[in-house]
Amino acid sequence: MLHSRRWRSVYLLCPLLSLSLALPSTAVGQGQATTGIIRGTVSDVQGAPLAEATVLLLETRTNFQRTIATTTAGVFIVPLLPLGTYDVTVRAAGYQEARQTGIQLRVGEIVDLRLVLGQAVALEAIEIVATVPAVDPTRTEAATRLPDQAVSGLPNNGRDFLNLTTLTPNVNIVQGPDGDVLSIAGQRGIHNNVAVDGADFNNPFFGEQRGGQRPPFTFNLDAVDEIVVIANGANAEFGRSSGGFVNVITKSGTNEFHGSVHYFGKYDALSAQASHLSLTRDPEFQQHQVGFTLGGPIVRDKAFFFVALDIQDLADTRQKNPDRISGAPNGAALKAFIDTAFGGAL
């Protein structure tokens, strides 16, 4: 006998109404698992370091700014930066202004810059368009990054963001005690660590993501900005994981309104009948999944909002045959045990 179980789950994303406050001169204390670092050196054309040069970092989508001065060695380091696209401008007395634009800062990255200031003849800016290097020699861990273009552009059965991790090396789906789990670099699923915006997203008992495999538990795929999978060699800051680390960063509001609407459906009419010997059963794999995302400014350059909704309506096929459980028609033996055991407490 086929029995369908219908789950209706409404999940609001991280949280239902996420307010991101951009504080121009304050760094929020959090790990590099959700932020990045921009560092570099400033020198003149002869290679001599320029001390006390002013370095201005501007995130172009939110106008978030940080200003720092170089050391006596011409070095600057700006940690705990929100992710995004930055323009970096350097000024020093008696020198031409230097500028680099389009610097992509992704989760956990350290971006190294070298800015050279020419002697000021006329106050003209030098603009250099940043390019992403093919190899980052500062990183020792084996990390694979799935940007927003991959998350939004690739088909995904069920719109579960964890399905995309199998596109990275050394990641497989294996059978676990509670359903399918991720196996990273051959390790058991319980050794993995899944984080969303730096927060724990694990089911530590079975070694899965939060919610396990039994109910459909996920959030709107359109709200995912970036996924990083570290198969081995994660930095100590990530902690906890002896297997692999999955770090998910969700989108946030900017100075421009942006959003999306989605619908994902499965239908019984498109599925074949299940047949075994003389038995034929109609499938029940119906699924409706609908939702939206919306983000934008509350106060331009200062406060932003982002909200996402994902509604799921599923019908899964389950086997429920009481005769096999109790060995008698209609589950009589099982019912008799429940009625009498422990004084009828069951």
Long-range contacts (C-beta under 8 A, 24 or more apart in sequence): 1-319, 1-320, 1-321, 2-281, 2-282, 2-284, 2-317, 2-318, 2-319, 2-320, 3-317, 3-318, 3-319, 3-320, 4-284, 4-315, 4-316, 4-317, 4-318, 5-315, 5-316, 5-318, 6-313, 6-314, 6-315, 7-215, 7-216, 7-312, 7-313, 7-314, 7-316, 8-311, 8-312, 8-313, 9-215, 9-216, 9-217, 9-311, 9-312, 10-309, 10-310, 10-311, 10-312, 11-217, 11-218, 11-219, 11-220, 11-309, 11-310, 11-312, 12-219, 12-307, 12-308, 12-309, 13-219, 13-220, 13-223, 13-250, 13-293, 13-306, 13-307, 13-308, 13-309, 13-310, 14-196, 14-197, 14-199, 14-219, 14-223, 14-250, 14-308, 16-307, 17-305, 17-307, 18-250, 18-252, 18-253, 18-305, 18-306, 18-307, 19-298, 19-303, 19-304, 19-305, 20-252, 20-253, 20-303, 20-304, 20-305, 20-306, 21-302, 21-303, 21-304, 22-59, 22-62, 22-63, 22-64, 22-82, 22-301, 22-302, 22-303, 22-304, 24-64, 24-65, 24-66, 25-66, 25-67, 27-66, 27-79, 27-80, 28-80, 29-80, 30-80, 30-198, 31-198, 31-237, 32-79, 32-80, 32-108, 32-235, 32-237, 33-107, 33-108, 33-195, 33-198, 33-237, 33-238, 33-247, 34-83, 34-107, 34-197, 34-198, 34-249, 35-79, 35-80, 35-81, 35-82, 35-83, 35-107, 36-81, 36-83, 36-105, 36-106, 36-107, 36-108, 36-109, 36-110, 36-111, 37-77, 37-78, 37-79, 37-80, 37-81, 37-109, 37-110, 37-111, 38-78, 38-81, 38-86, 38-88, 38-103, 38-105, 38-110, 38-111, 38-113, 39-75, 39-76, 39-77, 39-78, 39-110, 39-111, 39-112, 39-113, 40-75, 40-76, 40-88, 40-112, 40-113, 40-114, 40-115, 41-70, 41-73, 41-74, 41-75, 41-76, 41-113, 41-114, 41-115, 42-70, 42-74, 42-75, 42-76, 42-90, 42-92, 42-98, 42-115, 42-116, 42-117, 43-74, 43-114, 43-115, 43-116, 43-117, 44-95, 44-116, 44-117, 44-118, 44-119, 45-116, 45-117, 45-118, 45-119, 48-74, 49-73, 49-74, 49-75, 50-74, 50-92, 50-95, 50-117, 52-92, 53-90, 53-91, 53-92, 53-95, 53-117, 54-90, 54-91, 54-92, 55-88, 55-89, 55-90, 56-88, 56-89, 56-90, 56-91, 57-81, 57-86, 57-87, 57-88, 58-86, 58-87, 58-88, 58-89, 59-84, 59-85, 59-86, 60-84, 60-85, 60-86, 60-87, 61-85, 61-254, 61-255, 61-256, 62-253, 62-254, 62-255, 62-301, 62-304, 63-255, 63-300, 63-301, 64-301, 81-105, 83-107, 83-225, 83-226, 83-249, 88-113, 88-115, 89-125, 90-115, 90-117, 92-117, 94-119, 94-120, 95-119, 95-120, 96-120, 96-121, 96-123, 96-124, 96-125, 96-126, 97-123, 97-124, 97-125, 97-126, 98-125, 98-126, 98-128, 99-125, 99-126, 99-127, 99-128, 100-127, 100-128, 100-129, 100-130, 101-127, 101-128, 101-129, 101-130, 102-129, 102-130, 103-130, 104-130, 104-132, 106-145, 106-147, 106-226, 106-228, 107-226, 107-228, 107-247, 107-249, 108-143, 108-228, 108-235, 108-247, 109-136, 110-136, 110-138, 110-139, 112-138, 140-233, 141-230, 141-232, 141-233, 141-234, 141-235, 142-169, 142-170, 142-230, 142-231, 142-232, 142-233, 143-228, 143-229, 143-230, 143-231, 144-168, 144-169, 144-228, 144-229, 144-231, 145-226, 145-227, 145-228, 146-226, 146-227, 146-228, 146-229, 147-226, 148-224, 148-225, 148-226, 148-251, 151-221, 151-224, 151-225, 151-226, 151-227, 152-221, 152-222, 156-221, 158-216, 158-218, 158-264, 158-287, 158-289, 159-218, 159-220, 159-221, 159-262, 159-264, 159-289, 159-310, 160-218, 160-221, 161-218, 161-219, 161-221, 161-224, 161-227, 161-248, 162-194, 162-209, 162-218, 162-246, 164-227, 165-227, 165-229, 165-246, 168-229, 168-231, 169-231, 170-231, 170-232, 170-244, 171-229, 171-231, 171-244, 176-206, 176-207, 176-208, 176-213, 177-206, 178-203, 178-206, 178-208, 178-212, 178-213, 178-214, 179-208, 179-212, 179-213, 179-214, 180-213, 181-206, 181-207, 181-208, 181-213, 182-208, 182-244, 182-246, 183-243, 184-229, 184-231, 184-243, 184-244, 185-231, 185-232, 185-243, 185-244, 187-242, 187-243, 187-244, 188-243, 189-243, 190-243, 191-241, 191-242, 191-243, 191-244, 192-241, 192-243, 192-244, 192-245, 192-246, 193-238, 193-239, 193-240, 193-241, 193-243, 193-244, 193-245, 193-246, 194-246, 194-248, 195-238, 195-245, 195-246, 195-247, 195-248, 196-248, 196-250, 197-248, 197-249, 197-250, 201-248, 216-312, 216-314, 218-310, 219-250, 219-308, 219-310, 220-262, 220-291, 220-292, 220-293, 220-308, 220-309, 220-310, 221-262, 221-310, 222-260, 222-262, 222-291, 222-293, 222-308, 223-250, 223-251, 223-293, 223-306, 223-308, 224-248, 224-249, 224-250, 224-251, 225-249, 225-250, 225-251, 225-252, 250-306, 250-308, 251-293, 251-295, 251-306, 252-295, 252-304, 252-306, 253-295, 253-296, 253-297, 253-298, 253-304, 253-305, 253-306, 254-295, 254-296, 254-297, 254-304, 255-296, 255-297, 255-300, 255-301, 255-304, 256-296, 256-297, 257-294, 257-295, 257-296, 257-297, 258-294, 258-295, 258-296, 259-292, 259-293, 259-294, 259-295, 260-292, 260-293, 261-291, 261-292, 262-289, 262-290, 262-291, 262-292, 263-288, 263-289, 263-290, 264-288, 264-289, 264-290, 265-289, 283-317, 284-315, 284-316, 284-317, 285-315, 285-316, 285-317, 286-313, 286-314, 286-315, 287-312, 287-313, 287-314, 287-315, 288-312, 288-313, 288-314, 289-313
